[in-house]
Amino acid sequence: MPEELLRLRVADDEGVFALRQAGRQVAAAVRLDVQDQVRVATALSEVGRELVAHSGSVAVVFCLDVRPVPRLLIDLEYAPARGDRRPMEGDAAAARLMDLVEETGLEAKRTVRLAKDLPADAVAVAGATLADLRARLARLQPATALEELRTQNAELVEALEDVRRQSEELRALNTELEETNQGVMALYNELSTELEETNRGVVALYAELEEKSDQLREAGEAKNRFWANISHELRTPVNGVIGLARLLLDPAAEPLTEEQRHQVSLIAGASETLLSLVNELLDMAKAEQGRLAPRRTLVEVSLMLRQLADLMTPMAEQSGVRLQVDAAEAGALTLVTDEVMLTRILRNLVANGLKFTDEGEVRLTTRSAPGHLEFVVADTGVGIPPGEQERVFEEFYQVPGGKPGGTGLGLTYSRRLAHALGGDLTLESEVGAGTTVTLRLPPYLGLAELRLAHVLVAGGDGAARRLLRDMIGDAAERVSEAGDPETVQDLASSDPPELILLGPDISAADAVGGPGGPPAGTAVVQIAPSDAAASDGTRPERVDAVLDQAQLAPVMLADAVARARARRTARTP
């Protein structure tokens, strides 16, 4: 509830002067600063003068309101003159000086309310302090016009002095800002020059990097050509040496002494090792050029492991290390992969284990894991320090202080072969405890295990389509057929299949290439003629897997479908 401080009645010019004086003193009493005191007095003077001229008499009430925020309320009550519209210039002036100017009431009696927000400590004006304030305000005596004019002149002089002071401060700030702007412009010009020079340097560096990149690419191509050429050139004499050694060791040849037979056997063994290294170098060159294409076949894992054990056992006996190949654990497990590449990987891993194991054993085991098949080669050798475990996969890198011999290509070659087979090769090791290398390959899944939904079989030959349809059989929920590329595109857009099988007599570019191709999630397998079968690295753009027509069988078809789906899943966001 607002507390009344002072009540006045104004009916003439002297009363307006008194109202101005009262407004200034009340504002000072409620702790408004000097400028706000002048604002209150000026607003009251402007509004009061207009109301007195309009109605002849005005009742003015000063109140202190502390809720919701402390503020000074001034109500000016007047009776509007009939037929005469009250001027509003004073209200407009007061609105620029006060926090609130509003008019309420009826036609017979209206009130103009002015409000000014107070400092937060004005709430302390209460109780005895408020009574004392009322008493002091009640003793106010109206000032004469001359005194009020003198007061206004003093306020004007003070205001002008304040304006002059602010003008000088503004002029100083402008000068400082101008100097700052000059410094900023100088800095901007300097930075622009440096940036321009940097850009020129970056452009030059980019050109140099591009030139170096071209040189590195040419060097890489030259290295691959060198490897390929030298491998081809070396294979002929090495094969000649192997052939001659076999002739000398043939029982039908002239008998050799035991020492001669031993020496020739060493020559044959060294030649076999050299031929293996030459073949690895050739495969490395092909792998870097993307031309290492696996020849996938159905592999009986247990039989392959037994053959590998027979091959590596003499080397283990010579090293004095036990070789354990757990072929029995593989059972009847089958795998669709390149048996030659897989054998080379495992042979390299076992040979490394035997080489770096002085005592104990090297064990090769096979196990099924969720999503892949694992071949694990574990030894009890010297181990590899943690900082070297990834570097051993670099070309020609050998662990410092390790056993001499070798080229540093075995693990590099094995990992690239693993990638070519769709798998990966990892290594774990502990110094003094041994090394475990794990080869992970995708498992074989039959057509029924792939859980196909909608399959589209495409081809111009009806017999070829029926063959593919019969192979799919009940493995798919639904099978559609298309005899030409246009029908493939129409069905792929109207009823998108999960898988498209393209026969050897239909163009992949026409059927699934271009903007009218199948949706991003549809896998595509191309059945290609034997003389034109492409590897997965050189397949057409929208084809996910290629199957040689000569290998067309349910097992190989299931493998191609699994590879196509895996590739499509990896490429679809």
N, C-alpha and C positions, 0 to 999 in steps of 0.2 A: 504494500500500500504506500503510495507516494506521501512524503512528509512535506507539509506546506511551510515555506520559509518566509514569504513576504507577499503582501497583497497591495496593489496600487490601483488608482483610477486615474486615467489620463483623459483630459478634455481640451487641452490647448497646446500651443507650441512649447510653453514652459514645462508642461507635463511631459512632453516628448523628450525635452532635455533631461528632466528628472528620470524618466524611464531609461534613457541611455546610461545615465550615471548609475542607477540602481542595477542595471544589467551587468555593468563592468564590475561593480563591487560584489554582487552576488557570485559572479564567476570567479572572482579572486577568493572569496570566502570558501568555495567548494574546491579550491586548489587547482583551478585551470591555469595554464601558463599565460604569459602576457599576451601572446598573439591570439590565443583562444578567447581571452577577455575582450580584446578589441573586436573579434569576430562576433561574439554574442551581443556586445553593445551596438555594433553597426547593424546587425540583423534586426534587433529590437527597434532601433531608430527608424529603419526603412519601413518595416511592417507597421509599427505604431503610427508613424506619420500618415500613411495612407489610410489606415482605419479611422483615425480621428477626423481626417478630412472627409471621409465617406459617411460615417455615422455620427460624429460629434462627440462620442464618449466611448472609452474602452476600459474594461476591467482586466487587469493583468495580475496573474497568480504565478509566483515562482515556487516550484516544488523540487524536492530531492527524491529520486527513485533509485533504489539499489538493486532491484530485481527486474529482469534476469541479469542485467549489467548496470553498474552505476552510471547515472546520467542526470543532467539538469533539464527539467521540463518547465516550459514557459507557456501558459495558456492565455491567449488574448481573446476575451469575449466581447462581442459587439452585436448591435441590432442593425441589420442591413436596411439601407434607405430604400424606400419604395420606388420602383421604376428606374433605379439608377444602378448600373453595373459597377461593381467594385473594381478599381484598377489592381493589376496583379504584378506590376513591376517590382514592388517590394518583396513579394513572395519569391520571384525569380532570383533577386539578389540574395535573399536569405538562404535559398536552397544551395547556393555556392559556398555559404559560410557555415551552415549548420549541418548536422547529421540527419535531421528529419524536419520537414515542413509539410504539414497536412491541415486540411480544413474539414470540420465536421459540424453537425447540428442541423436545425430546421430553418425555415425561412424567417421566423420571428427572432431567433437567437442562434448565432453561429460562433464557432470557436476556431481560431487559428493556433495550432500547437507547434512550438519549436522545441527541438531537443538537441542536446550536445552531450556526447559520451564523455565521462569523467575518468581521471586516472584511477587505477585499482584501489589506491589507499583512501579514496573518497568515502568508502564504506565506513570508515572510522568516525565520520561525522554523524553522531547519534547520541541519544541520552542527554546528559548535561551539556555536552559540546553543542548539540543541536539547539538546545534552549538558549544558550549563550549567543549562538549565531542569529537566532531569531531576534533576540533583544538588540543586538548591534545593528541589524538591518532595519529594525523599527525606528531607530534613532537617526536614520539617514535624513539629511536636509536637502531639499531640492537646490541644485546649483543654478546660478544665474546664467543667462545666455553667454555672457562674456567669459565666465569661468569655464563653461562647457566648450566654448570655442577655443580657449587657451589649451584646454586638455586635448581637444581633437588635433590642434596644431602640433602639440608635443608628440601625440601618437603618430601623426603624419611624418614629423621629422624623424622619429625613431624608425618608422617603417622605411622611409627613404634611405636612412643610413644603413639599415639592414639590406635593402635592395642593392645599394652601392657596394657593400661588403660582399654580397653574394655575386655581384657582377664582376668584382675584382677576382674573386675565387674562381669564377667561371672562366675569366680571361686567362688566369694562370693555368687552369686545367686544359683550356684549348691550346695554349702554348706547349704545355707538356705533351698533350696528345699529338700535336703536330710534329714535335721532335720524335715522339715514339713512332709515328707513322713513317717518318723519314728513315728511322732505324729499321723498321719492319720492311720498308721498300728496299733498302740497301741489302738487308739479309735475304729478302725474297730474290733479288737480282743475283746475289751471290749463290744462293741455293739453286736457282734456275740454271746458272752457268755450270755449277758442279753437276747438276742432274743431267744437263745436256752432254757434258763430257762423260759422265757415267754411262749414259745411254749409248753414246758412240763406242765406249769401251765394251759395253755388253753386246752391241751388235757385232763388233769385231771379234769378241770372244765367242759369240754364237757361231759366227762364220768359221772361226778356227776349230771349234768343237765339231761342227758339221764336217769340216775337212778331215779332222782326226777320226771321226766316226766312219767316214768313207774309207779312210786308210785302214782302220781296224777291221771293217767289214771285208775289204779286199784282202787284208792279211789273213783273216779267218778263212776266207774262201781259198786263198792260196795254200794255207795249212791243210785244209780238208782235201784239196786236190793233191797236195804232196803226199798226205797219208794214203789216199786212195791209189795214187800212182805207185808209190813205193811198196804198198802192200801187194798190188798186182805183180810188180816186178820181182818181189822177193818170193812170192808163192811158187813160181816156176823152179828156181834153183833149189828151194827148200824141199819141194816135192821130189825133185831129182835126187837129193841126198837121202831122203826117206826111202825112195824106191831102191836105190843102190844098197842101202843098209839092209833092207829086207831081202834083196837078192843074195847078199853075202851071208845072211843068217838062215837062208832057206836050207833045209836038210838036203835038198837035191844038189846044192852047190858043193864046190870043193871044200873039204873039211878044214876048219880053222882050229888053231890052238885055243886053249881055254882063255888065255890072255887076249888073243885077237878077238874072240867072240865077245869078251867083256868090253873091250874098247869099242867094237862096232855097236854093241848094245847101247853104250853111253852116247855114241854119235846119233843113233836112232832116237833115243829118248830126248836128247837136246834138240834134235830137228823137230820132233813132235811138239815140244814146248815152243820153239821158235815159230812153227806154223800156227799154233794156237794164238800166240801174241800177234802175229801178222793179221790173222782173221779178226782179232779184237780191234786192232787199229783200223781195219777197214770198216768194221761195224760202227766204231766211234765216229768216223767221218760220215757215214750214212746217217747216224743218229743226229749229228749236228746240222745236217742238211734236211732233216725231216724225211729221209728216204728209207729209214729202217722199219720195214713193214713186217710185222709178225705173220708167220704162216700157221694159223690156228688150227689145231686138230684135237681130237679127243685123246686125253692122256690118262693112262692108268697110273696113279701116283705111286702105288706100292711097287709096281714093276720098274718104274723109272728110278725109284730110290734104291732098289736092289742093284740095278745096273750101275748106279753112281757109286755104291759101296764097293762093288767089284773093281771099279776103275780107280778109286782112291785108296783102297786098302794097302797096296804095295808101297805107296808113298808114306802112309802112316807107319807101317812096319819099319821102313827105312829111318823114320824120325824117332822111333821108340815111343810113340804115343798111341794110346788106344783110340780107335775110331768106332763110335756107336751110331749106327743109322737105324732108327726105329721104323723100319718099313712096315712092321706088323700093325703099328698104331694107325697107319693110313687106311688099313682094311681094304674095302672095295671102293674107296673114294676115287672119283673121276674129276677131271678138270679139263676145260677147253682153253688151250693156250698154245703157244709155240714151244714145243718140247725141247728143241735145240737151245733156244734162248734160256728157258728155265734151267736146263741142265748146266749151261755155262755159268749162270748166276750161282747156283749151288756149288758147283765145282770150285769157283773162285773163292767163295766163302769158306768152304772146307779147307782148301789149300792154304788160305790165310791163317785159319786156326791152327793147322798143323805146323806152319812155319814159325808162328810166334808162341808155340807151347813146347816147353822143354820136358815137362812131365805131366802126367795126368791123362786127360782125355779130351776129345772133340766129339760133341754129340749133335746129331741132326735129328730133329723131331718135327712132326707135322700135327697140326691141331686145327679144328674148326672153331671160329669165333664169330660173333654176330656181325654179319655183313661182309666177312672176308675169310679167306683161308690163309693160315700162317705156316711158314717154314722157318724154323728157329735153329740157328747154328750157334752153339755155346761152347766155349773152350775154357781151359783153366790156365791160360797163358799169362804173359806179363801184364796185359791190360794197357789201356790208353789213358793218358792224363785228360782231365775234363776239358781243358782248353784246346786239345787237339782232336776231340771226338768228331767235330763237324768238318774240320780241315782235311781229314783223311779222305773225304769224298772229292777233294779238289784234284785236278789233273796233275800227275807227276809229283804229288806231295807225299813225303814220307816222314814219319815221326822222328824227330832228332834223337839220336842215341839208340835207335832201334836196330834190328838185325839188318845187315847189308843184303843187297840183292833185290831183284824186282824192279819194276818201272814206275810204281805209284799210280798205275791205271786200273788196277783190279776193282776197287770199290767204286771208282768213278764209272767204269764200264758197267758194273753190275747194277748200279742205281739207274743208269740210263736204260738198260734193258728192262728193269722193273717198271719204269715209267712207260716204256713202249708196250708192255703187257697190261697196262692199266692199273698197276699197283704202285707200291712204294717200298723203300728199303730204309730201315732205321737201325741205330746202333746204341748200345748201352755198354759201359765198361767201367771197371774199377781197377786201379793200378795194383798189381800183385794178386788179383782175384780172378781175372779173366775178362773176356769180352763176349757179349751176346748180340748177334745180328739177326734181325727179324725181317723176313720178306713177306709182305702182305699182298695177296692177289684176290681179285673178285671171285666169289664162289660160283660154281655152276648151278644154275636153276633151270629146271625143265619148264616147258611151255605151260604146263598146268600150274606150276608154282608161281608163275609171273602174274597170274590173275588178270588176264586181259579183259577189257570191257568190249569196246567196239573196234573191230579191225577192218580196214578197207584193203582188199586185194585188187591190184591194178595190173593189167597186161592185155595186149592185143590178142594173144593166143588163149582161147577158151580152155584148152587142155592144161596149159601152164597155170591158169588161174585155179582150175579144179585141183591140181596137185598141191598148190599152196593152201587152198581151203581145206583139203583133206589133212595136211600136216597140222594146221591150226586145230582142227577137230573141235572137241568140246572145251579146249583151253580158253576160248573166248566166249563171252556172253552172246555176242552178235557179230556176224561177218557179212560185209557188203562187197560188191564187185563193181569194177569200172573197166571198160574196154578201151578207153582213149583218154588223153590228157584233159580234154574239156570236161568229161564226166567226173574225173578225179577232182577237178577244181570245184565243180558244182556241188558234189557230195561233201567235200571238205568244208565248204562254207555253209551249206544248209544243215548238215548233220555231222559235225566235226567228229572224226574218229580219234581214238587214243593212239592208233598205230596205222601206218600206211606201208604196205609191202608192194614195191614196184618190181614187176617182172623184167627180165633182160631185154624185152622187145618194146619197152616204153621209155621215152626220154624223161629223165628226172628234171631237166631244165624246163620242159614244157608242162609237166604235170604238177610239180611242186615249187618251181622257181617263179620269180617275179612277184608283183604285188598281189596277185590272185592266189597265192600259195596257201597252204594249210595254216591253222592257228599256231601260235607260238608253242603251245603245249603238246602238239602232235609229233610223235617220233616217226621218222622215215627210215626204212631199210631198203637198200637197192640190191637186187639180185643181178650181178654183173657176169657177162660171159668170161670164161677163164682167160682169154687173151686180152681182155680189156678191164679185168678186175683191178680196181684202185685200192690202195691202202687207205686206212682211216685218215692219214695225214694229207692225202690228195683227193679226198672225196669231193663230190659236188657240194656247193655251198649249203643247200638246204637238206642234204642227205646226212643222217646221223651215223649210219653204219653201212658197210658194204660187205656182201657175202658172195664169194666165188660160186658161180653156178655149178661147178664140178663138185663142190662140197655141200650142195643143198641136201640136207637131211634134218630131221626134227631136232637132233642135238645141236647142230651148228646153227640152225635157224633160231633156236632158243638163245644161244650165245649172242648172235647178232642183235636180236630184239633187246636183250638185257643191256648190251653196250649202247644201243641207240637210246633207250629210255634213260640210262644214266647220263649220257651226254646232253640229252634234251632237258633233263631236270636241272643240270648244272648251268645251262644257258638261259633258262627261263626265270625271270625275276620273281 
